[in-house]
Amino acid sequence: MWPIIGIIFAASVIFSLQFPGLWKKQNKKEIACFIIALLTAVTMSIWEARGMNVPNPLDYVKAFYAWIFSWFDF
């Protein structure tokens, strides 16, 4: 429970520090990207704190390049 509260607190601090500057610029695409990235990071962090199996993106990259390198017999 405490790690989840810490994650949400850290995300709210980051949001409160970054969002006013973005709002002042009125750049809607940048605001949307910031919110999506922050929500994704918070969600993945909460999953990890609860002990759920979070996939590692590097595994997908390795699988892709292993498939490519198999063509060239590396």
A tleap script that builds the chain and sets N, CA, C and O, in Angstrom:
source leaprc.protein.ff14SB
mol = sequence {
  NMET TRP PRO ILE ILE GLY ILE ILE PHE ALA
  ALA SER VAL ILE PHE SER LEU GLN PHE PRO
  GLY LEU TRP LYS LYS GLN ASN LYS LYS GLU
  ILE ALA CYS PHE ILE ILE ALA LEU LEU THR
  ALA VAL THR MET SER ILE TRP GLU ALA ARG
  GLY MET ASN VAL PRO ASN PRO LEU ASP TYR
  VAL LYS ALA PHE TYR ALA TRP ILE PHE SER
  TRP PHE ASP CPHE
}
set mol.1.N position { 0.819 -1.191 0.000 }
set mol.1.CA position { 0.000 0.000 0.000 }
set mol.1.C position { 0.866 1.260 0.000 }
set mol.1.O position { 0.592 2.203 -0.742 }
set mol.2.N position { 1.913 1.276 0.833 }
set mol.2.CA position { 2.747 2.478 0.911 }
set mol.2.C position { 3.510 2.766 -0.379 }
set mol.2.O position { 3.641 3.930 -0.757 }
set mol.3.N position { 4.019 1.737 -1.069 }
set mol.3.CA position { 4.684 2.050 -2.342 }
set mol.3.C position { 3.737 2.685 -3.358 }
set mol.3.O position { 4.142 3.566 -4.116 }
set mol.4.N position { 2.492 2.248 -3.376 }
set mol.4.CA position { 1.523 2.813 -4.320 }
set mol.4.C position { 1.229 4.269 -3.969 }
set mol.4.O position { 1.124 5.115 -4.856 }
set mol.5.N position { 1.099 4.556 -2.689 }
set mol.5.CA position { 0.882 5.946 -2.259 }
set mol.5.C position { 2.081 6.802 -2.640 }
set mol.5.O position { 1.917 7.940 -3.081 }
set mol.6.N position { 3.296 6.259 -2.473 }
set mol.6.CA position { 4.506 6.992 -2.860 }
set mol.6.C position { 4.574 7.261 -4.353 }
set mol.6.O position { 4.992 8.338 -4.778 }
set mol.7.N position { 4.161 6.279 -5.148 }
set mol.7.CA position { 4.164 6.449 -6.603 }
set mol.7.C position { 3.177 7.539 -7.006 }
set mol.7.O position { 3.501 8.404 -7.821 }
set mol.8.N position { 1.986 7.499 -6.442 }
set mol.8.CA position { 0.972 8.511 -6.767 }
set mol.8.C position { 1.413 9.888 -6.291 }
set mol.8.O position { 1.189 10.881 -6.983 }
set mol.9.N position { 2.040 9.962 -5.114 }
set mol.9.CA position { 2.542 11.241 -4.615 }
set mol.9.C position { 3.628 11.801 -5.537 }
set mol.9.O position { 3.612 12.986 -5.869 }
set mol.10.N position { 4.574 10.945 -5.950 }
set mol.10.CA position { 5.644 11.395 -6.851 }
set mol.10.C position { 5.069 11.865 -8.183 }
set mol.10.O position { 5.515 12.870 -8.736 }
set mol.11.N position { 4.078 11.137 -8.697 }
set mol.11.CA position { 3.456 11.539 -9.967 }
set mol.11.C position { 2.729 12.870 -9.823 }
set mol.11.O position { 2.751 13.692 -10.739 }
set mol.12.N position { 2.089 13.086 -8.689 }
set mol.12.CA position { 1.379 14.357 -8.496 }
set mol.12.C position { 2.352 15.525 -8.358 }
set mol.12.O position { 2.056 16.635 -8.801 }
set mol.13.N position { 3.510 15.279 -7.745 }
set mol.13.CA position { 4.533 16.329 -7.659 }
set mol.13.C position { 5.067 16.656 -9.047 }
set mol.13.O position { 5.206 17.828 -9.399 }
set mol.14.N position { 5.364 15.633 -9.832 }
set mol.14.CA position { 5.851 15.845 -11.203 }
set mol.14.C position { 4.813 16.609 -12.019 }
set mol.14.O position { 5.146 17.544 -12.747 }
set mol.15.N position { 3.555 16.202 -11.888 }
set mol.15.CA position { 2.483 16.866 -12.630 }
set mol.15.C position { 2.363 18.326 -12.215 }
set mol.15.O position { 2.235 19.205 -13.067 }
set mol.16.N position { 2.403 18.591 -10.913 }
set mol.16.CA position { 2.230 19.972 -10.446 }
set mol.16.C position { 3.416 20.860 -10.824 }
set mol.16.O position { 3.259 22.076 -10.938 }
set mol.17.N position { 4.589 20.280 -11.019 }
set mol.17.CA position { 5.746 21.074 -11.436 }
set mol.17.C position { 5.783 21.318 -12.939 }
set mol.17.O position { 6.194 22.392 -13.377 }
set mol.18.N position { 5.363 20.346 -13.731 }
set mol.18.CA position { 5.498 20.435 -15.179 }
set mol.18.C position { 4.276 21.007 -15.888 }
set mol.18.O position { 4.416 21.716 -16.884 }
set mol.19.N position { 3.096 20.710 -15.393 }
set mol.19.CA position { 1.873 21.063 -16.116 }
set mol.19.C position { 1.642 22.567 -16.256 }
set mol.19.O position { 1.225 23.001 -17.330 }
set mol.20.N position { 1.893 23.391 -15.224 }
set mol.20.CA position { 1.639 24.837 -15.412 }
set mol.20.C position { 2.439 25.454 -16.557 }
set mol.20.O position { 1.924 26.308 -17.279 }
set mol.21.N position { 3.677 25.036 -16.727 }
set mol.21.CA position { 4.477 25.552 -17.839 }
set mol.21.C position { 3.933 25.125 -19.185 }
set mol.21.O position { 3.939 25.898 -20.143 }
set mol.22.N position { 3.463 23.890 -19.253 }
set mol.22.CA position { 2.879 23.409 -20.502 }
set mol.22.C position { 1.555 24.114 -20.790 }
set mol.22.O position { 1.243 24.421 -21.940 }
set mol.23.N position { 0.792 24.363 -19.751 }
set mol.23.CA position { -0.507 25.026 -19.922 }
set mol.23.C position { -0.325 26.468 -20.404 }
set mol.23.O position { -1.126 26.986 -21.183 }
set mol.24.N position { 0.747 27.099 -19.923 }
set mol.24.CA position { 1.022 28.483 -20.310 }
set mol.24.C position { 1.334 28.585 -21.799 }
set mol.24.O position { 0.974 29.567 -22.448 }
set mol.25.N position { 2.009 27.563 -22.340 }
set mol.25.CA position { 2.352 27.548 -23.763 }
set mol.25.C position { 1.151 27.211 -24.641 }
set mol.25.O position { 1.156 27.513 -25.834 }
set mol.26.N position { 0.129 26.592 -24.070 }
set mol.26.CA position { -1.085 26.183 -24.794 }
set mol.26.C position { -0.790 25.221 -25.947 }
set mol.26.O position { -1.459 25.250 -26.980 }
set mol.27.N position { 0.209 24.381 -25.759 }
set mol.27.CA position { 0.542 23.382 -26.765 }
set mol.27.C position { -0.189 22.089 -26.412 }
set mol.27.O position { 0.272 21.321 -25.568 }
set mol.28.N position { -1.314 21.856 -27.049 }
set mol.28.CA position { -2.194 20.743 -26.675 }
set mol.28.C position { -1.573 19.382 -26.966 }
set mol.28.O position { -1.790 18.436 -26.209 }
set mol.29.N position { -0.816 19.266 -28.033 }
set mol.29.CA position { -0.182 17.986 -28.350 }
set mol.29.C position { 0.859 17.612 -27.289 }
set mol.29.O position { 0.951 16.453 -26.884 }
set mol.30.N position { 1.633 18.591 -26.850 }
set mol.30.CA position { 2.639 18.333 -25.839 }
set mol.30.C position { 1.996 17.989 -24.491 }
set mol.30.O position { 2.506 17.138 -23.762 }
set mol.31.N position { 0.897 18.638 -24.162 }
set mol.31.CA position { 0.164 18.327 -22.931 }
set mol.31.C position { -0.376 16.901 -22.995 }
set mol.31.O position { -0.280 16.155 -22.020 }
set mol.32.N position { -0.939 16.526 -24.130 }
set mol.32.CA position { -1.488 15.178 -24.287 }
set mol.32.C position { -0.388 14.129 -24.167 }
set mol.32.O position { -0.577 13.114 -23.496 }
set mol.33.N position { 0.748 14.354 -24.799 }
set mol.33.CA position { 1.865 13.406 -24.719 }
set mol.33.C position { 2.390 13.291 -23.291 }
set mol.33.O position { 2.708 12.195 -22.828 }
set mol.34.N position { 2.478 14.420 -22.598 }
set mol.34.CA position { 2.947 14.416 -21.211 }
set mol.34.C position { 2.010 13.612 -20.320 }
set mol.34.O position { 2.463 12.801 -19.513 }
set mol.35.N position { 0.713 13.832 -20.461 }
set mol.35.CA position { -0.263 13.135 -19.623 }
set mol.35.C position { -0.258 11.636 -19.930 }
set mol.35.O position { -0.308 10.815 -19.015 }
set mol.36.N position { -0.199 11.280 -21.209 }
set mol.36.CA position { -0.183 9.859 -21.578 }
set mol.36.C position { 1.077 9.186 -21.053 }
set mol.36.O position { 1.007 8.077 -20.523 }
set mol.37.N position { 2.225 9.836 -21.193 }
set mol.37.CA position { 3.483 9.250 -20.712 }
set mol.37.C position { 3.478 9.107 -19.189 }
set mol.37.O position { 3.933 8.093 -18.658 }
set mol.38.N position { 2.968 10.114 -18.490 }
set mol.38.CA position { 2.926 10.053 -17.033 }
set mol.38.C position { 1.965 8.968 -16.558 }
set mol.38.O position { 2.286 8.225 -15.630 }
set mol.39.N position { 0.801 8.867 -17.175 }
set mol.39.CA position { -0.160 7.831 -16.787 }
set mol.39.C position { 0.371 6.432 -17.089 }
set mol.39.O position { 0.144 5.502 -16.315 }
set mol.40.N position { 1.069 6.280 -18.200 }
set mol.40.CA position { 1.660 4.989 -18.530 }
set mol.40.C position { 2.720 4.602 -17.507 }
set mol.40.O position { 2.758 3.459 -17.052 }
set mol.41.N position { 3.572 5.540 -17.149 }
set mol.41.CA position { 4.624 5.265 -16.170 }
set mol.41.C position { 4.030 4.945 -14.804 }
set mol.41.O position { 4.508 4.037 -14.123 }
set mol.42.N position { 3.002 5.671 -14.395 }
set mol.42.CA position { 2.366 5.419 -13.098 }
set mol.42.C position { 1.702 4.049 -13.097 }
set mol.42.O position { 1.820 3.301 -12.126 }
set mol.43.N position { 1.013 3.722 -14.170 }
set mol.43.CA position { 0.340 2.419 -14.255 }
set mol.43.C position { 1.344 1.275 -14.179 }
set mol.43.O position { 1.146 0.320 -13.428 }
set mol.44.N position { 2.416 1.369 -14.950 }
set mol.44.CA position { 3.430 0.314 -14.934 }
set mol.44.C position { 4.112 0.220 -13.561 }
set mol.44.O position { 4.422 -0.878 -13.098 }
set mol.45.N position { 4.340 1.351 -12.922 }
set mol.45.CA position { 4.965 1.349 -11.598 }
set mol.45.C position { 4.053 0.717 -10.557 }
set mol.45.O position { 4.518 -0.030 -9.696 }
set mol.46.N position { 2.779 1.005 -10.626 }
set mol.46.CA position { 1.834 0.406 -9.683 }
set mol.46.C position { 1.740 -1.099 -9.920 }
set mol.46.O position { 1.686 -1.869 -8.960 }
set mol.47.N position { 1.721 -1.529 -11.171 }
set mol.47.CA position { 1.718 -2.965 -11.468 }
set mol.47.C position { 2.952 -3.633 -10.870 }
set mol.47.O position { 2.859 -4.703 -10.267 }
set mol.48.N position { 4.092 -3.003 -11.039 }
set mol.48.CA position { 5.340 -3.562 -10.508 }
set mol.48.C position { 5.299 -3.600 -8.974 }
set mol.48.O position { 5.761 -4.570 -8.374 }
set mol.49.N position { 4.757 -2.566 -8.338 }
set mol.49.CA position { 4.672 -2.520 -6.882 }
set mol.49.C position { 3.729 -3.591 -6.341 }
set mol.49.O position { 3.931 -4.091 -5.234 }
set mol.50.N position { 2.711 -3.944 -7.104 }
set mol.50.CA position { 1.756 -4.980 -6.677 }
set mol.50.C position { 2.261 -6.384 -6.981 }
set mol.50.O position { 1.591 -7.358 -6.638 }
set mol.51.N position { 3.415 -6.512 -7.611 }
set mol.51.CA position { 4.010 -7.815 -7.873 }
set mol.51.C position { 3.531 -8.463 -9.158 }
set mol.51.O position { 3.752 -9.655 -9.371 }
set mol.52.N position { 2.883 -7.701 -10.009 }
set mol.52.CA position { 2.414 -8.250 -11.280 }
set mol.52.C position { 3.590 -8.347 -12.250 }
set mol.52.O position { 4.579 -7.626 -12.115 }
set mol.53.N position { 3.473 -9.229 -13.209 }
set mol.53.CA position { 4.528 -9.435 -14.195 }
set mol.53.C position { 4.407 -8.356 -15.274 }
set mol.53.O position { 3.478 -8.375 -16.081 }
set mol.54.N position { 5.339 -7.433 -15.278 }
set mol.54.CA position { 5.361 -6.343 -16.254 }
set mol.54.C position { 6.328 -6.720 -17.367 }
set mol.54.O position { 7.494 -7.006 -17.094 }
set mol.55.N position { 5.865 -6.726 -18.624 }
set mol.55.CA position { 6.766 -7.120 -19.712 }
set mol.55.C position { 7.886 -6.096 -19.926 }
set mol.55.O position { 7.697 -4.889 -19.772 }
set mol.56.N position { 9.028 -6.613 -20.279 }
set mol.56.CA position { 10.182 -5.777 -20.548 }
set mol.56.C position { 10.234 -5.503 -22.055 }
set mol.56.O position { 10.312 -6.450 -22.838 }
set mol.57.N position { 10.194 -4.238 -22.481 }
set mol.57.CA position { 10.228 -3.943 -23.918 }
set mol.57.C position { 11.496 -4.434 -24.606 }
set mol.57.O position { 11.485 -4.696 -25.809 }
set mol.58.N position { 12.583 -4.562 -23.859 }
set mol.58.CA position { 13.828 -5.029 -24.460 }
set mol.58.C position { 13.707 -6.467 -24.948 }
set mol.58.O position { 14.390 -6.849 -25.897 }
set mol.59.N position { 12.856 -7.268 -24.324 }
set mol.59.CA position { 12.636 -8.640 -24.786 }
set mol.59.C position { 12.055 -8.658 -26.197 }
set mol.59.O position { 12.422 -9.503 -27.013 }
set mol.60.N position { 11.152 -7.730 -26.481 }
set mol.60.CA position { 10.569 -7.645 -27.820 }
set mol.60.C position { 11.611 -7.205 -28.853 }
set mol.60.O position { 11.623 -7.694 -29.982 }
set mol.61.N position { 12.473 -6.286 -28.454 }
set mol.61.CA position { 13.536 -5.831 -29.360 }
set mol.61.C position { 14.501 -6.973 -29.654 }
set mol.61.O position { 14.904 -7.171 -30.800 }
set mol.62.N position { 14.872 -7.725 -28.618 }
set mol.62.CA position { 15.770 -8.872 -28.815 }
set mol.62.C position { 15.139 -9.912 -29.740 }
set mol.62.O position { 15.809 -10.454 -30.619 }
set mol.63.N position { 13.867 -10.184 -29.543 }
set mol.63.CA position { 13.187 -11.175 -30.384 }
set mol.63.C position { 13.151 -10.711 -31.841 }
set mol.63.O position { 13.329 -11.515 -32.755 }
set mol.64.N position { 12.922 -9.423 -32.055 }
set mol.64.CA position { 12.894 -8.891 -33.417 }
set mol.64.C position { 14.251 -9.023 -34.084 }
set mol.64.O position { 14.341 -9.487 -35.221 }
set mol.65.N position { 15.313 -8.615 -33.386 }
set mol.65.CA position { 16.636 -8.668 -33.992 }
set mol.65.C position { 17.143 -10.098 -34.120 }
set mol.65.O position { 17.913 -10.384 -35.037 }
set mol.66.N position { 16.745 -10.998 -33.243 }
set mol.66.CA position { 17.130 -12.397 -33.392 }
set mol.66.C position { 16.536 -12.959 -34.672 }
set mol.66.O position { 17.181 -13.747 -35.365 }
set mol.67.N position { 15.340 -12.570 -34.983 }
set mol.67.CA position { 14.683 -12.997 -36.213 }
set mol.67.C position { 15.418 -12.443 -37.437 }
set mol.67.O position { 15.618 -13.155 -38.421 }
set mol.68.N position { 15.814 -11.178 -37.368 }
set mol.68.CA position { 16.556 -10.552 -38.479 }
set mol.68.C position { 17.936 -11.189 -38.628 }
set mol.68.O position { 18.353 -11.508 -39.741 }
set mol.69.N position { 18.652 -11.380 -37.504 }
set mol.69.CA position { 20.000 -11.936 -37.564 }
set mol.69.C position { 20.001 -13.392 -37.996 }
set mol.69.O position { 21.006 -13.884 -38.511 }
set mol.70.N position { 18.894 -14.085 -37.795 }
set mol.70.CA position { 18.849 -15.476 -38.242 }
set mol.70.C position { 18.920 -15.576 -39.769 }
set mol.70.O position { 19.331 -16.606 -40.303 }
set mol.71.N position { 18.533 -14.537 -40.456 }
set mol.71.CA position { 18.642 -14.517 -41.911 }
set mol.71.C position { 20.108 -14.505 -42.360 }
set mol.71.O position { 20.471 -15.097 -43.376 }
set mol.72.N position { 20.929 -13.816 -41.577 }
set mol.72.CA position { 22.339 -13.634 -41.955 }
set mol.72.C position { 23.271 -14.621 -41.261 }
set mol.72.O position { 24.483 -14.541 -41.459 }
set mol.73.N position { 22.757 -15.543 -40.459 }
set mol.73.CA position { 23.532 -16.556 -39.752 }
set mol.73.C position { 24.617 -15.964 -38.865 }
set mol.73.O position { 25.782 -16.353 -38.947 }
set mol.74.N position { 24.222 -15.014 -38.012 }
set mol.74.CA position { 25.179 -14.438 -37.040 }
set mol.74.C position { 25.234 -15.287 -35.829 }
set mol.74.O position { 25.975 -14.982 -34.894 }
savepdb mol mol.pdb
quit
